[in-house]
Amino acid sequence: MIEQVKLLSDPEEVQKVYDFVKQYPLDYPDYFVWLEKCRRQLDIGDKRAFYATHKGSIIGSLIFQNHREEDSVLEIKNFRVSEEHSGKGVGSALELMLCSYGRSNGFSRIRVDTHHNNFSMIQFLIKRGYVIEGEENLYVINKTEAILAKDL
Ligand SMILES: CC(C)(COP(=O)(O)OP(=O)(O)OC[C@H]1O[C@@H](n2cnc3c(N)ncnc32)[C@H](O)[C@@H]1OP(=O)(O)O)[C@@H](O)C(=O)NCCC(=O)NCCS
């Protein structure tokens, strides 16, 4: 079903991933401000992304970066599979690529946060070997995020 999963590498691909992510806004404050900044960071390689395609269109993407404080950690910043293609292994394929990227580039851990009530994402991550490290208020005062991590 997936044609390929690729590490984003040129400005045209940045535009395509940006367009895909923009279609599926997530419930975070200033999401579109974040998205514009994210696009610039993808352009300069400060953030990186894997994306999956089907019939030439993007059906899933995983944006990540080096953790800002811990050199050995990769941090997932945005993860999304289009609803039409969910439950068919696309998310797993993207996450698998990130693990292999992390291992071959000397990282020892992947960390991700998601709304504490995003049960489908949390279930998916647990199935992929992540463990819940805790909960924190990262974005909104009265909303907590679950922090999950996986050792590589
Ligand atoms: C979570 C998500 C990435 C999963 O992608 P996917 O391509 O549907 O996942 P896969 O098909 O690879 O599923 C892998 C496993 O996770 C489990 N899983 C996937 N979606 C699930 C769900 N909604 N509820 C419970 N388990 C789920 C599946 O059971 C599957 O296990 P199996 O292989 O034993 O059947 C996708 O549904 C998504 O984009 N969700 C919204 C993302 C989001 O909220 N992002 C914000 C936080 S960064």
The ligand as a Gaussian input file, in Angstrom:
#p B3LYP/6-31G(d) Opt

LIG

0 1
 C       -1.670000       6.999000      15.812000
 C       -1.354000       6.911000      14.307000
 C       -0.001000       7.571000      14.032000
 C       -1.272000       5.417000      13.966000
 O       -0.944000       5.282000      12.582000
 P       -1.464000       4.015000      11.749000
 O       -0.834000       4.034000      10.440000
 O       -2.950000       4.015000      11.816000
 O       -0.904000       2.829000      12.676000
 P       -0.561000       1.327000      12.232000
 O       -1.529000       0.877000      11.193000
 O        0.880000       1.250000      11.905000
 O       -0.873000       0.577000      13.609000
 C        0.133000       0.045000      14.439000
 C       -0.455000      -0.506000      15.702000
 O       -0.975000       0.541000      16.518000
 C       -2.304000       0.251000      16.908000
 N       -3.178000       1.398000      16.690000
 C       -3.190000       2.206000      15.605000
 N       -4.183000       3.112000      15.708000
 C       -4.798000       2.841000      16.887000
 C       -5.917000       3.386000      17.540000
 N       -6.629000       4.382000      16.985000
 N       -6.279000       2.867000      18.737000
 C       -5.597000       1.843000      19.290000
 N       -4.535000       1.249000      18.706000
 C       -4.144000       1.751000      17.519000
 C       -2.828000      -0.830000      15.966000
 O       -3.584000      -1.742000      16.706000
 C       -1.613000      -1.466000      15.366000
 O       -1.332000      -2.675000      15.986000
 P       -1.431000      -4.037000      15.119000
 O       -0.346000      -3.903000      14.072000
 O       -1.148000      -5.092000      16.113000
 O       -2.793000      -4.045000      14.546000
 C       -2.478000       7.563000      13.431000
 O       -3.707000       6.991000      13.742000
 C       -2.592000       9.069000      13.601000
 O       -2.043000       9.817000      12.816000
 N       -3.280000       9.523000      14.632000
 C       -3.381000      10.937000      14.956000
 C       -2.015000      11.449000      15.335000
 C       -1.986000      12.454000      16.422000
 O       -2.901000      12.642000      17.201000
 N       -0.857000      13.127000      16.489000
 C       -0.653000      14.103000      17.512000
 C        0.409000      13.711000      18.465000
 S        2.051000      13.871000      17.830000

